[in-house]
C-alpha cells in the first residue's frame, strides 16, 4: 500500500489527506441539508462550520500530543512536523468551542449538534480508510483469514481501521435518519456519540498500545466518560419524552 496518491516533483499528495478532504466536503453538505430541514440561517451555519473545521484540526492534533505528551515534550518540533490526528481531541474541542461560537451566532447548540451528528460517522469512515492506507493504528497479531501484514507490523494483524470504517458505515443510515427528524435537541448527536464510544472501547482492546492506565488506554477512559454521560442524558430524556 502506497500512502502517496500522486507525486509531482517534490510535491506529494497523500491518500490520507484526500480522504480527510472528502470527509469534510460530505460532512459539510450533510450539515447544510440538515440545517435547511431545521430552517436555520445558512450563512450563520456556513460561518460556524468554517470555524469549527479549524477547531477540529487543532483539537485533533492536540489530542495526539496529549496522549503522547512525553514524546512531544522531548521532541517539541515534531508537534508541527509529525503526522497524526486524534478523534477525541477533535470532538472535545469542537464541543467546547462550538458552544461559544453557536451562542455568538445565535444558533441553538444542540440543534446544531444534531445537524453535525452524521458527520461523525462520515469522518470515521474516511479517516480510518486513510489510516489503513498509511499502515497505522492496526491491531494485535492474529491468524484470522482476513489478517493483514502492514510494512511496520512484522506479522499479520487485525485491520482495526477497516473494522471501525465498516461499523461507522453501518451506523451512518441511522445517524442520517435521526438527524433528519430529531425528537428533541441532541437526539441524534447523543445516540451517534454513544454508539461510536462503545465501538471505540471494544476496538481499542484490539489495537497495539504502549501506554496503559491499568487495563485501559486513555482513549478508552475518555470513551467510557462519553458512554456514561450520553447514557444518563438519553435515559433521562426517555422518561420525559
N, C-alpha and C positions, 0 to 999 in steps of 0.2 A: 504494500500500500504506500503510495507516494502522497505525502501531505500537501505537496505543491501542485496546484491545479494548472497553473500557467506561469511560465517564466519568460520575461522579455529582458534580455541583458542581465543586469543585476537586480531587476525588479521581479520579485516573486509574489504571486497571488496564491494564497493558501486556501484549501478546501474549508478549513475551519472558519476563516473569515467570510467565505461565500455563504456557508450555512448560517452563520450568525446574521448576516445581512438579510437572507431570506426570511429568517425568523422575525426580524424587526419589521420587514415590509408586510408580511402576512399578519403579524400581530397588530400592526397599526391599522391595517384595512379592517380587521375584525373589530377592533375597538371603535373605529368610526361607525361601522354598521350598527353596533350595539348602542352607541351614543345617539345615533339617529333614531333608533327604536325608542329610546328613553326621552326623545325630544330635547336633548341637551344642545347648547350652542356650540357649533362645530369649531368656530375659531378658538374658543376657550379650550375646547378639548384638544385640538391640534397643538396649541401652545403648551398645554400641560404635558402631553405625551412627548413632545420635543425635549422639554426639560427633564422629564423622568428618564428618557433614553440615556442622557449623560449621567444621571444619578445611578442608573442601573450599572453602567460600565464601571464607574468609580467604585460603587459598592461591591461589585463582583470582584474587582481587583483587591480591594481592602479585605474581602473575605478570605482570599488566598493568603495574603500577607499575614493576617492574624492567626490563621491555622498553622502557618509555618514561620512563626514570629522569630524563633531563634536563628533560623537560616537567614532571614532578611535583615535582622539586626547585624549579623556578621557580614552580609553582602548587600548593603543598602542600595547600591546602584541597580541591583537586579530587580528591585521593585518596579523599575521603569523598562527594563530590557528583557526580563524573563517572562515567558508566556504563562497563562493560567488565569481562569476566572472561577469564582465561587458562587454558586446559585443562592446559597443562604445569605451571603453578604449582599447580593443584588436585591433579594426580596426584602430584607430588613431595611436596607437603605431607602428603597422605593416606598415602603410602607410608612416610614417615619417622615421622610421629606415630602412624600405625596400628600400627607395630611395638611401640612402648612401651605403647599402650593395649591391644593384643591380649595382650601379655605380662602386663600387670596384671590383665586379665580371665581369664587362664589359657585363652586361645583360641589355637590353632595359627595362626601368622601366614599361612603360605602356603595353608593350608586356607581361611582367611577371604578371602584374595586370590582364590582360585578362585570362592568364593561371590559375590564382588563383580564378577568379570570381565565378565559380560554387561551389567552396569550401565554399563560404559564405552561400549559401543555404544549403549545406550539413551540415555545422556546426549548423545552426539554427534548422534544423530538429532534430538532435540527442541531442543537448544541451537542447532544450525545452522539449524533452521527459524525459531527466534526471530531469529537473525542476519539471515536472509533478509528477514523482515518488517520488521526495523529498517533494512534497506538498508545493512548494514555488512559488512565482510570479503568484499567482492566481488572478482572477479578483474580481469585485464587486459582492455583493449578487444579485441573480436573481432567478426567479421562472420558467425559461425555462426548458423544459423536459430533456435537457442534462446537467443541472447544476450538479456539484459535490461538496460534502462536504468533505473538507480536514481536517486532525486532528487539525489544528490550525485555521481553518476558522470559526468554530462555526455555520455555516449555509451553505446552497448550494450557490455556487458562479460560476462565469464564468470560465471554464477551459481555460484561455487565453493561457496557454502554448501549448495546443493542437491546438488552433486556429492558432498560429504562425507556429507550426510544419507543419500543413496541408497546409497553404498558401505557406510555403517555399517549400514543396513538389510539389506544382503546378507550382512554379517558376522554379524549377530545370531543367525540359526539355528545357525551353527557354534559361536558362543560359548555358546549355551544347551546345546547337545549336549556340548561339552567340560566345562562346569561341572557337568552332571548326573552325569557319571561320569569324573572326572579320573583319569588313570593314575598320577599321583604328585602330591604337593603342589606347586602352582604351575603345573600342566599347562595349565589354561585361561587363567590370568592371563597367562603369558608369551606364549602364542600370540596372544591378543587384543591385547596391547600391541605385539607385533611387527608385526602387520598394520596397526594404526592408525598406528604410527610410519612405516611405509613409505608409507602413503597421505598422511600429513602432509607428508613430504618432497616428494613429487611435486606435491601441490596448492599448496604454498607457492610453487612456481615460477610459478603462475598468479595468485597474489594480488598486490595492489598493496602495495608496501612502500616505506618511506622510509629505513630503517636497514639497511644491508647489512654483512656481515662477509665480505669477498671476494665470491664469487658467491652466498653463502648469507645467510639471516637467522638470528637467534638461535634461533627455534623449530625450524628445520631442523637446526641443530647439536645441539640437545637431542634431537631425534628420532633423529639419527644415533647418539647415545650410547645411547639405548634399543635401537636396532636391533642394535648391536654386542653390548651386554650380554645381551639376550634371545637372540640367535642363539648366542652362546657357551654359555649355560646349556642351551638346548634341544639343541645338538649334543652336549654332554657327557652329558646325560640319555639321549639316544638310544643312546649307546654302552653304557649300563649297564642300560637297561630291556629 
